[in-house]
Amino acid sequence: MKRYGVEGGKGTGGQHMPFARAVEANGWLFVSGQTPMVNGEVINGGIVEQSHQALKNVFAILQEAGYGAEHVVRCGVWLDDSRDFASFNKVFREYFGDHPPARAAVVSSMVIDCKVEVDCVAYKEPQK
């Protein structure tokens, strides 16, 4: 098993986050929920800008672990406002295109002041 980001990601206000950004086991990669943060601060903007940043954060972790969009089998999406669903879908399509994963999307109040959070599970055959 390999853990990514256990050295301590930064949350709002520089708070140390007590979990790994991702954990890999037997070809499976579990990416923790990513919000639209850069350097521990939520970016300004609406659902489109924040969706891009949350997905960029997901894809940065995927790339660090050697995975791509084609390996993502499922995403979880939390939206602060159900009216943002269509706009989020447009952004999501840009990232997954011909490789859409299974997905669940729910409306939920967020722990931090943002509009969206995205997590994912990816799989690729383990290297022997």
Contacts in CASP RR format, 6 or more apart in sequence:
PFRMAT RR
TARGET T0000
AUTHOR 0000-0000-0000
METHOD contacts of the structure
MODEL  1
MKRYGVEGGKGTGGQHMPFARAVEANGWLFVSGQTPMVNGEVINGGIVEQ
SHQALKNVFAILQEAGYGAEHVVRCGVWLDDSRDFASFNKVFREYFGDHP
PARAAVVSSMVIDCKVEVDCVAYKEPQK
1 23 0 8 1.000
1 24 0 8 1.000
1 25 0 8 1.000
2 23 0 8 1.000
2 24 0 8 1.000
2 25 0 8 1.000
2 65 0 8 1.000
3 20 0 8 1.000
3 22 0 8 1.000
3 23 0 8 1.000
3 24 0 8 1.000
4 20 0 8 1.000
4 21 0 8 1.000
4 22 0 8 1.000
4 23 0 8 1.000
4 24 0 8 1.000
4 61 0 8 1.000
4 64 0 8 1.000
4 65 0 8 1.000
5 20 0 8 1.000
5 21 0 8 1.000
5 22 0 8 1.000
6 20 0 8 1.000
8 16 0 8 1.000
8 17 0 8 1.000
9 16 0 8 1.000
9 17 0 8 1.000
9 21 0 8 1.000
10 16 0 8 1.000
10 17 0 8 1.000
10 39 0 8 1.000
10 40 0 8 1.000
11 17 0 8 1.000
11 37 0 8 1.000
11 40 0 8 1.000
11 112 0 8 1.000
12 37 0 8 1.000
12 40 0 8 1.000
12 41 0 8 1.000
12 42 0 8 1.000
12 112 0 8 1.000
13 40 0 8 1.000
13 41 0 8 1.000
14 40 0 8 1.000
19 32 0 8 1.000
20 32 0 8 1.000
21 31 0 8 1.000
21 32 0 8 1.000
21 61 0 8 1.000
22 29 0 8 1.000
22 30 0 8 1.000
22 31 0 8 1.000
22 32 0 8 1.000
22 61 0 8 1.000
22 64 0 8 1.000
22 65 0 8 1.000
23 29 0 8 1.000
23 30 0 8 1.000
24 30 0 8 1.000
24 65 0 8 1.000
26 126 0 8 1.000
27 123 0 8 1.000
27 124 0 8 1.000
27 125 0 8 1.000
27 126 0 8 1.000
28 121 0 8 1.000
28 122 0 8 1.000
28 123 0 8 1.000
29 62 0 8 1.000
29 65 0 8 1.000
29 67 0 8 1.000
29 71 0 8 1.000
29 121 0 8 1.000
29 122 0 8 1.000
29 123 0 8 1.000
30 119 0 8 1.000
30 121 0 8 1.000
31 58 0 8 1.000
31 61 0 8 1.000
31 62 0 8 1.000
31 119 0 8 1.000
31 120 0 8 1.000
31 121 0 8 1.000
31 122 0 8 1.000
32 119 0 8 1.000
33 58 0 8 1.000
33 117 0 8 1.000
33 118 0 8 1.000
33 119 0 8 1.000
34 54 0 8 1.000
34 55 0 8 1.000
34 57 0 8 1.000
34 58 0 8 1.000
34 61 0 8 1.000
34 117 0 8 1.000
34 118 0 8 1.000
34 119 0 8 1.000
35 42 0 8 1.000
35 54 0 8 1.000
35 57 0 8 1.000
35 110 0 8 1.000
35 112 0 8 1.000
35 114 0 8 1.000
35 116 0 8 1.000
35 117 0 8 1.000
36 42 0 8 1.000
36 43 0 8 1.000
36 49 0 8 1.000
36 50 0 8 1.000
36 51 0 8 1.000
36 52 0 8 1.000
36 53 0 8 1.000
36 54 0 8 1.000
36 57 0 8 1.000
36 114 0 8 1.000
36 115 0 8 1.000
36 116 0 8 1.000
37 43 0 8 1.000
37 53 0 8 1.000
37 57 0 8 1.000
37 112 0 8 1.000
37 114 0 8 1.000
38 53 0 8 1.000
42 50 0 8 1.000
42 112 0 8 1.000
42 113 0 8 1.000
42 114 0 8 1.000
43 49 0 8 1.000
43 50 0 8 1.000
43 53 0 8 1.000
46 115 0 8 1.000
47 79 0 8 1.000
47 81 0 8 1.000
47 84 0 8 1.000
47 87 0 8 1.000
47 88 0 8 1.000
47 115 0 8 1.000
47 116 0 8 1.000
48 87 0 8 1.000
48 90 0 8 1.000
48 91 0 8 1.000
50 114 0 8 1.000
50 115 0 8 1.000
50 116 0 8 1.000
51 87 0 8 1.000
51 88 0 8 1.000
51 91 0 8 1.000
51 92 0 8 1.000
51 115 0 8 1.000
51 116 0 8 1.000
51 118 0 8 1.000
52 91 0 8 1.000
54 114 0 8 1.000
54 116 0 8 1.000
54 117 0 8 1.000
54 118 0 8 1.000
55 91 0 8 1.000
55 92 0 8 1.000
55 95 0 8 1.000
55 118 0 8 1.000
58 118 0 8 1.000
58 119 0 8 1.000
58 120 0 8 1.000
59 68 0 8 1.000
59 69 0 8 1.000
59 95 0 8 1.000
62 68 0 8 1.000
62 69 0 8 1.000
62 71 0 8 1.000
62 72 0 8 1.000
62 120 0 8 1.000
62 122 0 8 1.000
65 122 0 8 1.000
67 122 0 8 1.000
67 124 0 8 1.000
68 122 0 8 1.000
69 95 0 8 1.000
69 96 0 8 1.000
69 97 0 8 1.000
69 99 0 8 1.000
70 99 0 8 1.000
71 122 0 8 1.000
71 123 0 8 1.000
71 124 0 8 1.000
72 96 0 8 1.000
72 99 0 8 1.000
72 101 0 8 1.000
72 120 0 8 1.000
72 121 0 8 1.000
72 122 0 8 1.000
73 101 0 8 1.000
73 102 0 8 1.000
73 121 0 8 1.000
73 122 0 8 1.000
73 123 0 8 1.000
74 101 0 8 1.000
74 102 0 8 1.000
74 103 0 8 1.000
74 104 0 8 1.000
74 120 0 8 1.000
74 121 0 8 1.000
75 92 0 8 1.000
75 101 0 8 1.000
75 102 0 8 1.000
75 103 0 8 1.000
75 104 0 8 1.000
75 118 0 8 1.000
75 119 0 8 1.000
75 120 0 8 1.000
75 121 0 8 1.000
76 103 0 8 1.000
76 104 0 8 1.000
76 105 0 8 1.000
76 118 0 8 1.000
76 119 0 8 1.000
76 120 0 8 1.000
77 88 0 8 1.000
77 92 0 8 1.000
77 103 0 8 1.000
77 104 0 8 1.000
77 105 0 8 1.000
77 106 0 8 1.000
77 116 0 8 1.000
77 117 0 8 1.000
77 118 0 8 1.000
78 105 0 8 1.000
78 106 0 8 1.000
78 107 0 8 1.000
78 108 0 8 1.000
78 110 0 8 1.000
78 116 0 8 1.000
78 117 0 8 1.000
78 118 0 8 1.000
79 85 0 8 1.000
79 88 0 8 1.000
79 105 0 8 1.000
79 106 0 8 1.000
79 107 0 8 1.000
79 108 0 8 1.000
79 115 0 8 1.000
79 116 0 8 1.000
80 107 0 8 1.000
80 108 0 8 1.000
80 109 0 8 1.000
80 110 0 8 1.000
80 114 0 8 1.000
80 115 0 8 1.000
80 116 0 8 1.000
81 107 0 8 1.000
81 115 0 8 1.000
82 107 0 8 1.000
84 115 0 8 1.000
84 116 0 8 1.000
85 105 0 8 1.000
88 105 0 8 1.000
88 116 0 8 1.000
92 103 0 8 1.000
93 100 0 8 1.000
101 120 0 8 1.000
110 117 0 8 1.000
END
